[in-house]
Amino acid sequence: MADLPAQNKMSKNLHWNNALTCAHCTLNGTWLLGATRFLGYRKPVVYGIKWPSILQVSEPKTALCGDACTKLTPQARANAEGLGQCIADGKGPPGMKEGDVGNKGISMFKKMLPYICPSNFWVIPFGHALLLGILQDFLEMMLPALTGSMADYCIKKEARNVMIARAAMIHSTIDFGRPYSDVVQKRGYWVMEELLHFTETWSVIIFQPYKKGSAIVPILHDKDTVEMWQSSRVIVHHFMRSFAEHASDAACDKVALHLRRYSSGVEKVFGPSQCNYNLHHVVCRALDQQQARGLTAEELEFWVENCIQLCKSTIKHRCSREPERLLVNSLLVRHALAVVKRDHGYRDGQPYVGTFDQYIPEYRNAPLAVSVTDDGDDVTHTQLLGLGQDPAPEDWPVLLPSVQ
């Protein structure tokens, strides 16, 4: 389980911004607008031209992203990885260089575990690809900075003010998780959980049409973006919530339809700028992964993010040239103290292992030994509150040597 940059590094696949990065199909990316874009959602594109010497493709054909005819077989991927390893070892065909076959060789996992299927070993990180990728991109396109050059589909200023006002009225119980923060002003600070909650719950309230005089004005006023948002909610619910019915053929057919509707809407409304690898990865691979491994909601990366938060909280505010050793030492000490408390927590019925405050409660309860009121006359130099006072001119000869 890893995000795309980490997966590509460990699997020896090409960087996610490379035209040959997808190891699941033969649709290549195209360099457009300063980055690699993956098209083929609304109009068919050429497929089958990746690694022609391996796949023995006679002539290029066209298909949409996700079509069965574009998918790589496990044997074709294994052949490509083998050729990539030969090139990396300097034994490849003349003229071929590293990366020409979509990878840099065979990963260490495949070498140590030769029985694994790489396509099913590396899973889609839906929290990153779907929430932080696809959904966050949609919200950014709908809520850009207010300028005179906004696209027609963008949410207008009046509607944003309504959304901000509604956010002030939303309150959730503590067991719901993170409280709602305004999508218009605070979404830059959102994490995966907040994007998930907004898509499933808060958007139903925030995106409701509002009344202006006798008219009902929609927040999302463009028909295509309304359909895209509706499809995104179906996609998120299917892949990020675990229900037995999501494994049925009817549910898979339904989400496949919404994947096609959303991705074609992106290409039609937003254009190539939003046709990135996150979108391609989900459309190309998500349903195949579910068919091979079961419900995707059973293997999300939230537990990895929790571990990362633990690491951050352990080493933050602490300077170290070797933070990994600091982290391991802290975790070992924490574990050792937990074992001591478990095995020796009580002696003769009384707590034996406790905190500093439990051992010496009088420390917190003791009165202050000095005065901390600022009365303007700090004769004993013990007053800790207030703005302080400028020293008198005759005191400078004494103070300066002490601070130099």
N, C-alpha and C positions, 0 to 999 in steps of 0.2 A: 504494500500500500504506500503510494507516494504521489506527489503532484507530478505534472508532466515534465518539468525540467529534471527532476530527480529520476523519474522513470527512464527518460531518454538517456541519461548518463549511465544508469545501472544496466540498462538493456542494450547499450551500445547502439541505440537507434540515433538517427540524425536529430538535430535541434528542431523544436516544434515550428520554427519559422522557415524550415527548409521545404522546398517543393516536393521532396520525396519522403517526407517524415512519416506519413501514414503507413504503418506496417500491416494494415488490415485490408487495404483495397489498392486498386491500380489507378486511382484518380490522382493526378498530380496537381500541386498548387501552381499558381500563376503569380508572377511579380507584378503587383498593381499598387499604386498610391504609396509607394515606399515600403511595402511589406509583402509577404507571401499571402495570397488570398486563395481560398478553396471554394470554387463555385460548383454549379451543378445541382442546385436546389429547385430552380424555376425552369431552366432550360438545360437540356442534356449537353454534356461536354464529352470530350474524347477520353476514352479509358483504354487500358490494355497496352499502353506504350511504355510502361515502367519495366525495366529489365527485360527487353525483348528476347535476349539470348537465352534467358532462363524460362520464360513463359511460352516461348515459341509462338508469338503473336504474328499472324500473317498480315493483317491490316488493321488500322485503328477503327474503332467503332465508338458510338456515343451512348451515354446512359446518364441517369440521375444518381446523385450521391445516395448510397444505401441500397441500390439495386443489387440483386444477387449476382448478376453477371460480372460485377466489378470486384467481388471479394477475392482475396488471396487465399489459396488453400494452405493448410499447415505445411505441406511438402514444398510448395513454392517459396514460402517464407524461410523454411530451413535451408533450401538451396541458395537463396539470396544471402543468408547469414554465413553460409559456408564460403561463398564466393567473396563476401566482404572480409572474412578472416584471411583468405588467401591473399587478397590485395594488401591487407594490413601487414602481413608477413613478407610482402615483397614477392609473392609467387603468383600474382594475378595475371590475367591476359595483358598483352602489350597495349599501352595507351589508356588503360582503366586506372583511375585513381580512387583513393579512399572517399567513400560517400557516393560513388556512382551507382551503387546498388541499394541505397537507402539505409545503410547501416555501416558500422565500423568493425563488424566481426561478430563473433559469438560471445554472448554475455557470460559472466562467471557463474550465474545461476544455471544456465543451460549446460555448461561444462561440468558442474558438480552434480546436477540433477538432470541427466540426459533424457529422462522419461517425461519431463514437463512439456506442455504445449505453450509456447511463448504467448500466443494470442489470448489464451485463457489464464495465463499466469499474471500478466500485467492488466489490472482492472482500471476502469475509468474512475478517476477521483471526482465523483459527482459534486461534492461540496465545492471544489475549485472550478471544475469545468462548467457545471450547470448554474450554480449560485453565484460565485464570484466572477464567473466568466460571462455566460449567456445572459442571465437575468440582470446583472449589474450593467452590462453593455446596453440592454434595452432601456433601463431607467436613465442612463446617461444620455442616450439619444432623445428621450422624451423630455428631459429636464436640463437642457443646456443653459449656459449663461444667457440672461435676458438681453438680447441685442436685436437690432433691426433686421438682421439677416437670418433669423431662425426659420427653419423649415415649417411648412404648413401643418405637419403632423404633431409638432411640439406642443406641450401643454402651455397655455397662455398665462399671463401674469395674474389675471383675475381668478382663474381656476387654481393657481398655485396659492393665492391668498386664502381661498376656501379650504384647501388641503392643510395649510398651516393652522388655520382656526380649528379644524377638526382634530388635528393632532393634540391640541391643548386640552381636548375634552376626553381623550382616550385614557382609561386607567385599567390596568390588568391586575389580577391577583398574583401574589408572589410565586405561586407554584407554576405559573405560566412560563416563567423564565425571564429573559430580559424585558424590561418595560419598553413600550414603543417610543421611538424617537423619530422626529419628523423626517420624512423621506425627501422633502424639498431642501431642507437646510442641514440635516445631520447625516445623510446617507454616506458621506465620505468616511465616517467613523464606523460604519456597520461591519459586522462580522457575518459569517455564514448563517448563524442562527437567526439573526435579525432579517436577513434576506428571505429565509425560509418562512418565518412567521409573517412577514409582510405579504408574501405571495399567497399563502394559504388563508390568512385571517384579516390582517389590517387593510389590505387593498380593497376588500369588499366594502369597507366603510369609506376609505379615503377616496376611492375612484367612483363613488356614487354620484350621479348627476345632482346638481343643485338648482334651486329655484331662484329665478331672477324676474321679478315682477310676476307676470302670468305665464312666463316661459320656463321650460325645463331645459337646463343647459348641461350637456355632458362634459365631464372632465377629459376623458379620452374622446375627442371629437372626430377622429379619423377612423373610418370603417375598418381599414386594414390593420391598424394598430390595435383596435379593439379585439379583432379576431386573433391577433398574435398574442395578446395578453391572456385571453381565454385559453388558447392552446398551451401557453406556458404553464398555466396553473394545472392543467391536466397532466402535462409532462412531469412537473415537479411532484405531484401527488403520486404518480405511478412509480417513479424511480426512487423516491426518497421516503416513502411510507410503506410499511410492510403489511400487506393484506393478502390473504390467500387468493382472492379473486384476481389479483394482478397477474397471476401466473396463467390465467385462462387465455385461450386463443382470441376470444372476443375482446378482452382487455388489451392484448398485444396489438390486435388490428386497430383498435381505437387510438392507442398512443402512437402507432405508426402513422395514422392519418394526421394526427396533430403535430407530429414531428415534421411531416411534409408541409403542412399548412404554415407552421411557424417559420421554418427555414426558407420556404419560398417567399414568405412575407418579408423576411430580412433582406433577401436579394432584391425584391421589388421595391420596397419602401426605403430602406437604408442604403442599398447599393453595396458594391464590393467592399467598402471600408469595414463593414461588420461581418464579412464572411471569413472569419478567422478559423484557426484550427480547433478551438474549443467547440464551435458549432459543428464542424466537420466530424470531429471525434465522436460526439454524442449521436449525431444522425447516422453515421457510418457503423458504429459499433455497439450502441447501448442495447438494442434488442437481441443481437447475437450473444452478447455477454450474459444477458438474463437467461437465454435459452441454454447456454453452456454451463452456467454456474448457479442458477437460481435467482431469487429476488435480489435486485441490486441494493435494496434498502438494508439488507443484512450485512453488508460489507462496506459501509461508508467510512470516511476517514475522520469522523468526529473524535474518535478515541485517540487518534494520532495528534490532533490539535490539542486535546486536553493534556497529553504528555508534553507537548511543546510549551504550553502555558506553565506547566510545572517547572520545566527547565528554565524558562524566563524568570519566573518568580524566585527561583533559587539563586540565580547568579546576577540578577539586576542589582544595581547600586554597589557592586563589588568589582574592583579592578583586578584583572588577572591576565597574564600573558598566556595562560593555558586554561581557558574556561571549562574545557571538557573535564580536566582533572579536578577542578574545583567542584563541578557538578557531581561527579562520581563520589568524591569525598563527602560532600554534603548529604547525598542520598544514602551512603553507607552509614554515616553517623546517625542519620534519622532512623534507618532501619535497626541499627544496634540499640538505640534508645527504646525503640518500640519493643524489641525482644526483651530487653531488661525490664521494661514496665510490665510486659506480659508475664514473665517468669518470676519476677521479684516485686511486683507492684504492692503487695501487702505483706506485713510481718506482724504476727500476733494480732491480726484483725485490724491493724492500723495501716494507712497508706505509707509505704516505704520509699517509693519513687514518685517524685512530684516536681512541680515547677519551683522556681526561686520564690515566688510569692507565697506558695503553699508552705514552704519551709520556714520562711521568715516573714510572716504576715505583718509584723510590727513595722517593717520597713516602710510599707505604703501608708500605714496609719499614724506614723510618727509626725509630730508637728514640725514645721520648718524651723531650722536652727537659726536662720537669719531673717531679717525683715526684707520683704520684696516690694514694699510700698515706696513710690517715688515722691518723696517730700521735698526734693530739691536740695537736700543736704546730705550727700553720700559720704559721710566722714569715714565710715568703715570700709568703703568700697565694696559693699555687698549687695547693693540694690541692682536687680537684674531687669526691671521693667522700666519702660519710658524711653525717650529718645536720647538720653545722655546729655552731657553738658560740654561745651567747649572749655579746654583748659585755659587757665589764666596765663598771661605772657610770662610771668616769672616761673611757671611750671615747665615750660618747654625745655630748658636746659636739662632737666631731670628726665623728661619723657623721651626725648629724641634718642639718647643712647640705648634705651631699652627696646626700641622698635627697629633699630638699624641692624 
